[in-house]
Amino acid sequence: MNKLINYIKESIAEMKKVTWPTKKETYNYTLLVIGISIGMAIFLGILDYLFTIGFEFFLTK
C-alpha cells in the first residue's frame, strides 16, 4: 500500500512540472494537424488516381 501512495505522490509532483500549451498554441497545433492531414489525403488521392489510370492503360493494351 505504501508503494501505491508513493507512486501517486510522485505522479502529482511530476504533473506540476508539466508546461501545458496555451489555448492559442493548442488551436494552432490543431489547425496544423488538420491541414497536414488534408494535404496528405489530397496527395495520396492524386497518387491513387494516377496509379489507377496507369494500371488501366497497361491492362487495356
PDB file with SEQRES, HELIX, SHEET and CRYST1 records, atoms N, CA, C and O in Angstrom:
SEQRES   1 A   61  MET ASN LYS LEU ILE ASN TYR ILE LYS GLU SER ILE ALA          
SEQRES   2 A   61  GLU MET LYS LYS VAL THR TRP PRO THR LYS LYS GLU THR          
SEQRES   3 A   61  TYR ASN TYR THR LEU LEU VAL ILE GLY ILE SER ILE GLY          
SEQRES   4 A   61  MET ALA ILE PHE LEU GLY ILE LEU ASP TYR LEU PHE THR          
SEQRES   5 A   61  ILE GLY PHE GLU PHE PHE LEU THR LYS                          
HELIX    1 AA1 ASN A    2  LYS A   17  1                                  16    
HELIX    2 AA2 LYS A   23  THR A   60  1                                  38    
CRYST1    1.000    1.000    1.000  90.00  90.00  90.00 P 1           1          
ATOM      1  N   MET A   1       0.827  -1.195   0.000  1.00  0.00           N  
ATOM      2  CA  MET A   1       0.000   0.000   0.000  1.00  0.00           C  
ATOM      3  C   MET A   1       0.869   1.255   0.000  1.00  0.00           C  
ATOM      4  O   MET A   1       0.511   2.271  -0.597  1.00  0.00           O  
ATOM      5  N   ASN A   2       2.010   1.172   0.674  1.00  0.00           N  
ATOM      6  CA  ASN A   2       2.909   2.315   0.749  1.00  0.00           C  
ATOM      7  C   ASN A   2       3.459   2.670  -0.635  1.00  0.00           C  
ATOM      8  O   ASN A   2       3.645   3.845  -0.949  1.00  0.00           O  
ATOM      9  N   LYS A   3       3.722   1.641  -1.470  1.00  0.00           N  
ATOM     10  CA  LYS A   3       4.228   1.889  -2.825  1.00  0.00           C  
ATOM     11  C   LYS A   3       3.199   2.631  -3.666  1.00  0.00           C  
ATOM     12  O   LYS A   3       3.556   3.505  -4.455  1.00  0.00           O  
ATOM     13  N   LEU A   4       1.930   2.290  -3.503  1.00  0.00           N  
ATOM     14  CA  LEU A   4       0.871   2.954  -4.258  1.00  0.00           C  
ATOM     15  C   LEU A   4       0.765   4.426  -3.868  1.00  0.00           C  
ATOM     16  O   LEU A   4       0.653   5.292  -4.736  1.00  0.00           O  
ATOM     17  N   ILE A   5       0.800   4.706  -2.595  1.00  0.00           N  
ATOM     18  CA  ILE A   5       0.720   6.095  -2.131  1.00  0.00           C  
ATOM     19  C   ILE A   5       1.928   6.885  -2.621  1.00  0.00           C  
ATOM     20  O   ILE A   5       1.789   8.033  -3.045  1.00  0.00           O  
ATOM     21  N   ASN A   6       3.108   6.279  -2.564  1.00  0.00           N  
ATOM     22  CA  ASN A   6       4.324   6.940  -3.043  1.00  0.00           C  
ATOM     23  C   ASN A   6       4.236   7.209  -4.544  1.00  0.00           C  
ATOM     24  O   ASN A   6       4.635   8.273  -5.016  1.00  0.00           O  
ATOM     25  N   TYR A   7       3.716   6.247  -5.281  1.00  0.00           N  
ATOM     26  CA  TYR A   7       3.546   6.415  -6.734  1.00  0.00           C  
ATOM     27  C   TYR A   7       2.613   7.583  -7.039  1.00  0.00           C  
ATOM     28  O   TYR A   7       2.904   8.390  -7.921  1.00  0.00           O  
ATOM     29  N   ILE A   8       1.502   7.680  -6.325  1.00  0.00           N  
ATOM     30  CA  ILE A   8       0.536   8.767  -6.551  1.00  0.00           C  
ATOM     31  C   ILE A   8       1.166  10.113  -6.211  1.00  0.00           C  
ATOM     32  O   ILE A   8       0.980  11.082  -6.948  1.00  0.00           O  
ATOM     33  N   LYS A   9       1.904  10.190  -5.114  1.00  0.00           N  
ATOM     34  CA  LYS A   9       2.561  11.448  -4.733  1.00  0.00           C  
ATOM     35  C   LYS A   9       3.583  11.871  -5.776  1.00  0.00           C  
ATOM     36  O   LYS A   9       3.658  13.047  -6.131  1.00  0.00           O  
ATOM     37  N   GLU A  10       4.370  10.921  -6.269  1.00  0.00           N  
ATOM     38  CA  GLU A  10       5.366  11.239  -7.298  1.00  0.00           C  
ATOM     39  C   GLU A  10       4.701  11.640  -8.614  1.00  0.00           C  
ATOM     40  O   GLU A  10       5.200  12.513  -9.324  1.00  0.00           O  
ATOM     41  N   SER A  11       3.596  11.015  -8.931  1.00  0.00           N  
ATOM     42  CA  SER A  11       2.870  11.366 -10.151  1.00  0.00           C  
ATOM     43  C   SER A  11       2.341  12.796 -10.067  1.00  0.00           C  
ATOM     44  O   SER A  11       2.434  13.551 -11.035  1.00  0.00           O  
ATOM     45  N   ILE A  12       1.794  13.162  -8.929  1.00  0.00           N  
ATOM     46  CA  ILE A  12       1.290  14.528  -8.739  1.00  0.00           C  
ATOM     47  C   ILE A  12       2.437  15.530  -8.836  1.00  0.00           C  
ATOM     48  O   ILE A  12       2.284  16.590  -9.443  1.00  0.00           O  
ATOM     49  N   ALA A  13       3.584  15.202  -8.244  1.00  0.00           N  
ATOM     50  CA  ALA A  13       4.742  16.092  -8.311  1.00  0.00           C  
ATOM     51  C   ALA A  13       5.205  16.269  -9.757  1.00  0.00           C  
ATOM     52  O   ALA A  13       5.545  17.381 -10.160  1.00  0.00           O  
ATOM     53  N   GLU A  14       5.223  15.202 -10.532  1.00  0.00           N  
ATOM     54  CA  GLU A  14       5.627  15.292 -11.935  1.00  0.00           C  
ATOM     55  C   GLU A  14       4.633  16.104 -12.759  1.00  0.00           C  
ATOM     56  O   GLU A  14       5.027  16.871 -13.638  1.00  0.00           O  
ATOM     57  N   MET A  15       3.350  15.933 -12.476  1.00  0.00           N  
ATOM     58  CA  MET A  15       2.325  16.674 -13.228  1.00  0.00           C  
ATOM     59  C   MET A  15       2.423  18.182 -12.968  1.00  0.00           C  
ATOM     60  O   MET A  15       2.037  18.979 -13.823  1.00  0.00           O  
ATOM     61  N   LYS A  16       2.931  18.577 -11.809  1.00  0.00           N  
ATOM     62  CA  LYS A  16       3.110  20.001 -11.513  1.00  0.00           C  
ATOM     63  C   LYS A  16       4.253  20.603 -12.324  1.00  0.00           C  
ATOM     64  O   LYS A  16       4.301  21.817 -12.520  1.00  0.00           O  
ATOM     65  N   LYS A  17       5.175  19.762 -12.797  1.00  0.00           N  
ATOM     66  CA  LYS A  17       6.309  20.224 -13.593  1.00  0.00           C  
ATOM     67  C   LYS A  17       5.956  20.402 -15.069  1.00  0.00           C  
ATOM     68  O   LYS A  17       6.699  21.043 -15.812  1.00  0.00           O  
ATOM     69  N   VAL A  18       4.846  19.848 -15.489  1.00  0.00           N  
ATOM     70  CA  VAL A  18       4.463  19.875 -16.897  1.00  0.00           C  
ATOM     71  C   VAL A  18       4.091  21.297 -17.304  1.00  0.00           C  
ATOM     72  O   VAL A  18       3.361  21.987 -16.592  1.00  0.00           O  
ATOM     73  N   THR A  19       4.601  21.725 -18.456  1.00  0.00           N  
ATOM     74  CA  THR A  19       4.197  23.018 -19.003  1.00  0.00           C  
ATOM     75  C   THR A  19       3.151  22.745 -20.080  1.00  0.00           C  
ATOM     76  O   THR A  19       3.471  22.242 -21.157  1.00  0.00           O  
ATOM     77  N   TRP A  20       1.928  23.075 -19.785  1.00  0.00           N  
ATOM     78  CA  TRP A  20       0.822  22.817 -20.690  1.00  0.00           C  
ATOM     79  C   TRP A  20       0.767  23.900 -21.752  1.00  0.00           C  
ATOM     80  O   TRP A  20       1.067  25.058 -21.460  1.00  0.00           O  
ATOM     81  N   PRO A  21       0.389  23.551 -22.988  1.00  0.00           N  
ATOM     82  CA  PRO A  21       0.288  24.579 -24.033  1.00  0.00           C  
ATOM     83  C   PRO A  21      -0.869  25.533 -23.741  1.00  0.00           C  
ATOM     84  O   PRO A  21      -1.856  25.181 -23.094  1.00  0.00           O  
ATOM     85  N   THR A  22      -0.704  26.748 -24.245  1.00  0.00           N  
ATOM     86  CA  THR A  22      -1.770  27.724 -24.084  1.00  0.00           C  
ATOM     87  C   THR A  22      -2.915  27.385 -25.032  1.00  0.00           C  
ATOM     88  O   THR A  22      -2.796  26.518 -25.897  1.00  0.00           O  
ATOM     89  N   LYS A  23      -4.018  28.087 -24.846  1.00  0.00           N  
ATOM     90  CA  LYS A  23      -5.185  27.852 -25.707  1.00  0.00           C  
ATOM     91  C   LYS A  23      -4.849  28.187 -27.159  1.00  0.00           C  
ATOM     92  O   LYS A  23      -5.271  27.481 -28.075  1.00  0.00           O  
ATOM     93  N   LYS A  24      -4.091  29.258 -27.368  1.00  0.00           N  
ATOM     94  CA  LYS A  24      -3.714  29.659 -28.724  1.00  0.00           C  
ATOM     95  C   LYS A  24      -2.795  28.616 -29.367  1.00  0.00           C  
ATOM     96  O   LYS A  24      -2.964  28.280 -30.539  1.00  0.00           O  
ATOM     97  N   GLU A  25      -1.819  28.102 -28.599  1.00  0.00           N  
ATOM     98  CA  GLU A  25      -0.923  27.074 -29.129  1.00  0.00           C  
ATOM     99  C   GLU A  25      -1.693  25.808 -29.493  1.00  0.00           C  
ATOM    100  O   GLU A  25      -1.450  25.201 -30.536  1.00  0.00           O  
ATOM    101  N   THR A  26      -2.616  25.420 -28.631  1.00  0.00           N  
ATOM    102  CA  THR A  26      -3.425  24.232 -28.907  1.00  0.00           C  
ATOM    103  C   THR A  26      -4.238  24.426 -30.177  1.00  0.00           C  
ATOM    104  O   THR A  26      -4.324  23.517 -31.003  1.00  0.00           O  
ATOM    105  N   TYR A  27      -4.830  25.594 -30.341  1.00  0.00           N  
ATOM    106  CA  TYR A  27      -5.609  25.910 -31.537  1.00  0.00           C  
ATOM    107  C   TYR A  27      -4.725  25.846 -32.784  1.00  0.00           C  
ATOM    108  O   TYR A  27      -5.114  25.262 -33.796  1.00  0.00           O  
ATOM    109  N   ASN A  28      -3.536  26.446 -32.709  1.00  0.00           N  
ATOM    110  CA  ASN A  28      -2.632  26.446 -33.864  1.00  0.00           C  
ATOM    111  C   ASN A  28      -2.151  25.037 -34.206  1.00  0.00           C  
ATOM    112  O   ASN A  28      -2.084  24.675 -35.380  1.00  0.00           O  
ATOM    113  N   TYR A  29      -1.820  24.246 -33.199  1.00  0.00           N  
ATOM    114  CA  TYR A  29      -1.372  22.878 -33.447  1.00  0.00           C  
ATOM    115  C   TYR A  29      -2.497  22.029 -34.043  1.00  0.00           C  
ATOM    116  O   TYR A  29      -2.260  21.180 -34.902  1.00  0.00           O  
ATOM    117  N   THR A  30      -3.711  22.267 -33.579  1.00  0.00           N  
ATOM    118  CA  THR A  30      -4.855  21.533 -34.125  1.00  0.00           C  
ATOM    119  C   THR A  30      -5.048  21.871 -35.597  1.00  0.00           C  
ATOM    120  O   THR A  30      -5.253  20.978 -36.420  1.00  0.00           O  
ATOM    121  N   LEU A  31      -4.983  23.156 -35.929  1.00  0.00           N  
ATOM    122  CA  LEU A  31      -5.110  23.561 -37.336  1.00  0.00           C  
ATOM    123  C   LEU A  31      -3.978  22.982 -38.183  1.00  0.00           C  
ATOM    124  O   LEU A  31      -4.194  22.592 -39.330  1.00  0.00           O  
ATOM    125  N   LEU A  32      -2.784  22.928 -37.622  1.00  0.00           N  
ATOM    126  CA  LEU A  32      -1.645  22.361 -38.339  1.00  0.00           C  
ATOM    127  C   LEU A  32      -1.873  20.886 -38.643  1.00  0.00           C  
ATOM    128  O   LEU A  32      -1.631  20.436 -39.763  1.00  0.00           O  
ATOM    129  N   VAL A  33      -2.334  20.141 -37.662  1.00  0.00           N  
ATOM    130  CA  VAL A  33      -2.594  18.708 -37.861  1.00  0.00           C  
ATOM    131  C   VAL A  33      -3.697  18.500 -38.887  1.00  0.00           C  
ATOM    132  O   VAL A  33      -3.580  17.634 -39.754  1.00  0.00           O  
ATOM    133  N   ILE A  34      -4.769  19.285 -38.800  1.00  0.00           N  
ATOM    134  CA  ILE A  34      -5.862  19.168 -39.771  1.00  0.00           C  
ATOM    135  C   ILE A  34      -5.362  19.510 -41.174  1.00  0.00           C  
ATOM    136  O   ILE A  34      -5.694  18.823 -42.139  1.00  0.00           O  
ATOM    137  N   GLY A  35      -4.566  20.572 -41.282  1.00  0.00           N  
ATOM    138  CA  GLY A  35      -4.030  20.980 -42.590  1.00  0.00           C  
ATOM    139  C   GLY A  35      -3.130  19.923 -43.199  1.00  0.00           C  
ATOM    140  O   GLY A  35      -3.242  19.617 -44.386  1.00  0.00           O  
ATOM    141  N   ILE A  36      -2.238  19.364 -42.396  1.00  0.00           N  
ATOM    142  CA  ILE A  36      -1.343  18.318 -42.900  1.00  0.00           C  
ATOM    143  C   ILE A  36      -2.144  17.083 -43.288  1.00  0.00           C  
ATOM    144  O   ILE A  36      -1.839  16.440 -44.292  1.00  0.00           O  
ATOM    145  N   SER A  37      -3.155  16.746 -42.513  1.00  0.00           N  
ATOM    146  CA  SER A  37      -3.985  15.578 -42.828  1.00  0.00           C  
ATOM    147  C   SER A  37      -4.720  15.770 -44.150  1.00  0.00           C  
ATOM    148  O   SER A  37      -4.774  14.857 -44.974  1.00  0.00           O  
ATOM    149  N   ILE A  38      -5.278  16.943 -44.350  1.00  0.00           N  
ATOM    150  CA  ILE A  38      -5.982  17.223 -45.608  1.00  0.00           C  
ATOM    151  C   ILE A  38      -4.996  17.211 -46.775  1.00  0.00           C  
ATOM    152  O   ILE A  38      -5.295  16.670 -47.839  1.00  0.00           O  
ATOM    153  N   GLY A  39      -3.817  17.810 -46.572  1.00  0.00           N  
ATOM    154  CA  GLY A  39      -2.799  17.819 -47.624  1.00  0.00           C  
ATOM    155  C   GLY A  39      -2.351  16.416 -48.004  1.00  0.00           C  
ATOM    156  O   GLY A  39      -2.207  16.108 -49.187  1.00  0.00           O  
ATOM    157  N   MET A  40      -2.132  15.567 -47.012  1.00  0.00           N  
ATOM    158  CA  MET A  40      -1.729  14.182 -47.290  1.00  0.00           C  
ATOM    159  C   MET A  40      -2.857  13.415 -47.979  1.00  0.00           C  
ATOM    160  O   MET A  40      -2.601  12.602 -48.868  1.00  0.00           O  
ATOM    161  N   ALA A  41      -4.093  13.666 -47.578  1.00  0.00           N  
ATOM    162  CA  ALA A  41      -5.226  12.991 -48.219  1.00  0.00           C  
ATOM    163  C   ALA A  41      -5.308  13.374 -49.691  1.00  0.00           C  
ATOM    164  O   ALA A  41      -5.543  12.519 -50.545  1.00  0.00           O  
ATOM    165  N   ILE A  42      -5.119  14.642 -49.987  1.00  0.00           N  
ATOM    166  CA  ILE A  42      -5.151  15.098 -51.387  1.00  0.00           C  
ATOM    167  C   ILE A  42      -3.996  14.473 -52.165  1.00  0.00           C  
ATOM    168  O   ILE A  42      -4.188  13.979 -53.276  1.00  0.00           O  
ATOM    169  N   PHE A  43      -2.805  14.495 -51.585  1.00  0.00           N  
ATOM    170  CA  PHE A  43      -1.628  13.923 -52.247  1.00  0.00           C  
ATOM    171  C   PHE A  43      -1.824  12.440 -52.535  1.00  0.00           C  
ATOM    172  O   PHE A  43      -1.571  11.983 -53.649  1.00  0.00           O  
ATOM    173  N   LEU A  44      -2.274  11.687 -51.534  1.00  0.00           N  
ATOM    174  CA  LEU A  44      -2.482  10.250 -51.723  1.00  0.00           C  
ATOM    175  C   LEU A  44      -3.632   9.975 -52.688  1.00  0.00           C  
ATOM    176  O   LEU A  44      -3.592   8.994 -53.430  1.00  0.00           O  
ATOM    177  N   GLY A  45      -4.650  10.823 -52.686  1.00  0.00           N  
ATOM    178  CA  GLY A  45      -5.745  10.680 -53.639  1.00  0.00           C  
ATOM    179  C   GLY A  45      -5.270  10.874 -55.073  1.00  0.00           C  
ATOM    180  O   GLY A  45      -5.676  10.143 -55.976  1.00  0.00           O  
ATOM    181  N   ILE A  46      -4.405  11.866 -55.275  1.00  0.00           N  
ATOM    182  CA  ILE A  46      -3.851  12.105 -56.615  1.00  0.00           C  
ATOM    183  C   ILE A  46      -2.987  10.922 -57.054  1.00  0.00           C  
ATOM    184  O   ILE A  46      -3.079  10.469 -58.194  1.00  0.00           O  
ATOM    185  N   LEU A  47      -2.141  10.424 -56.137  1.00  0.00           N  
ATOM    186  CA  LEU A  47      -1.324   9.252 -56.475  1.00  0.00           C  
ATOM    187  C   LEU A  47      -2.199   8.049 -56.819  1.00  0.00           C  
ATOM    188  O   LEU A  47      -1.918   7.336 -57.782  1.00  0.00           O  
ATOM    189  N   ASP A  48      -3.243   7.822 -56.050  1.00  0.00           N  
ATOM    190  CA  ASP A  48      -4.143   6.706 -56.310  1.00  0.00           C  
ATOM    191  C   ASP A  48      -4.787   6.851 -57.680  1.00  0.00           C  
ATOM    192  O   ASP A  48      -4.888   5.878 -58.426  1.00  0.00           O  
ATOM    193  N   TYR A  49      -5.217   8.046 -58.009  1.00  0.00           N  
ATOM    194  CA  TYR A  49      -5.838   8.299 -59.305  1.00  0.00           C  
ATOM    195  C   TYR A  49      -4.845   8.038 -60.444  1.00  0.00           C  
ATOM    196  O   TYR A  49      -5.191   7.414 -61.447  1.00  0.00           O  
ATOM    197  N   LEU A  50      -3.609   8.521 -60.280  1.00  0.00           N  
ATOM    198  CA  LEU A  50      -2.600   8.320 -61.328  1.00  0.00           C  
ATOM    199  C   LEU A  50      -2.240   6.847 -61.488  1.00  0.00           C  
ATOM    200  O   LEU A  50      -2.090   6.370 -62.613  1.00  0.00           O  
ATOM    201  N   PHE A  51      -2.100   6.121 -60.379  1.00  0.00           N  
ATOM    202  CA  PHE A  51      -1.811   4.695 -60.474  1.00  0.00           C  
ATOM    203  C   PHE A  51      -2.976   3.941 -61.116  1.00  0.00           C  
ATOM    204  O   PHE A  51      -2.754   2.999 -61.876  1.00  0.00           O  
ATOM    205  N   THR A  52      -4.190   4.337 -60.825  1.00  0.00           N  
ATOM    206  CA  THR A  52      -5.354   3.691 -61.431  1.00  0.00           C  
ATOM    207  C   THR A  52      -5.351   3.896 -62.936  1.00  0.00           C  
ATOM    208  O   THR A  52      -5.593   2.960 -63.698  1.00  0.00           O  
ATOM    209  N   ILE A  53      -5.078   5.121 -63.362  1.00  0.00           N  
ATOM    210  CA  ILE A  53      -5.015   5.403 -64.800  1.00  0.00           C  
ATOM    211  C   ILE A  53      -3.892   4.586 -65.440  1.00  0.00           C  
ATOM    212  O   ILE A  53      -4.070   4.024 -66.520  1.00  0.00           O  
ATOM    213  N   GLY A  54      -2.731   4.519 -64.772  1.00  0.00           N  
ATOM    214  CA  GLY A  54      -1.596   3.751 -65.306  1.00  0.00           C  
ATOM    215  C   GLY A  54      -1.905   2.275 -65.429  1.00  0.00           C  
ATOM    216  O   GLY A  54      -1.588   1.661 -66.447  1.00  0.00           O  
ATOM    217  N   PHE A  55      -2.519   1.695 -64.413  1.00  0.00           N  
ATOM    218  CA  PHE A  55      -2.859   0.272 -64.476  1.00  0.00           C  
ATOM    219  C   PHE A  55      -3.904   0.001 -65.542  1.00  0.00           C  
ATOM    220  O   PHE A  55      -3.815  -1.003 -66.249  1.00  0.00           O  
ATOM    221  N   GLU A  56      -4.881   0.863 -65.671  1.00  0.00           N  
ATOM    222  CA  GLU A  56      -5.897   0.682 -66.711  1.00  0.00           C  
ATOM    223  C   GLU A  56      -5.269   0.760 -68.097  1.00  0.00           C  
ATOM    224  O   GLU A  56      -5.660   0.022 -69.001  1.00  0.00           O  
ATOM    225  N   PHE A  57      -4.286   1.660 -68.266  1.00  0.00           N  
ATOM    226  CA  PHE A  57      -3.595   1.791 -69.534  1.00  0.00           C  
ATOM    227  C   PHE A  57      -2.867   0.490 -69.893  1.00  0.00           C  
ATOM    228  O   PHE A  57      -2.952   0.014 -71.025  1.00  0.00           O  
ATOM    229  N   PHE A  58      -2.153  -0.078 -68.920  1.00  0.00           N  
ATOM    230  CA  PHE A  58      -1.394  -1.299 -69.188  1.00  0.00           C  
ATOM    231  C   PHE A  58      -2.308  -2.531 -69.343  1.00  0.00           C  
ATOM    232  O   PHE A  58      -1.978  -3.455 -70.087  1.00  0.00           O  
ATOM    233  N   LEU A  59      -3.426  -2.543 -68.660  1.00  0.00           N  
ATOM    234  CA  LEU A  59      -4.320  -3.691 -68.741  1.00  0.00           C  
ATOM    235  C   LEU A  59      -5.124  -3.694 -70.038  1.00  0.00           C  
ATOM    236  O   LEU A  59      -5.527  -4.763 -70.497  1.00  0.00           O  
ATOM    237  N   THR A  60      -5.364  -2.555 -70.632  1.00  0.00           N  
ATOM    238  CA  THR A  60      -6.164  -2.497 -71.860  1.00  0.00           C  
ATOM    239  C   THR A  60      -5.308  -2.690 -73.102  1.00  0.00           C  
ATOM    240  O   THR A  60      -5.846  -2.940 -74.181  1.00  0.00           O  
ATOM    241  N   LYS A  61      -4.024  -2.584 -72.982  1.00  0.00           N  
ATOM    242  CA  LYS A  61      -3.156  -2.726 -74.154  1.00  0.00           C  
ATOM    243  C   LYS A  61      -2.834  -4.165 -74.422  1.00  0.00           C  
ATOM    244  O   LYS A  61      -2.113  -4.470 -75.372  1.00  0.00           O  
TER     245      LYS A  61                                                      
END                                                                             
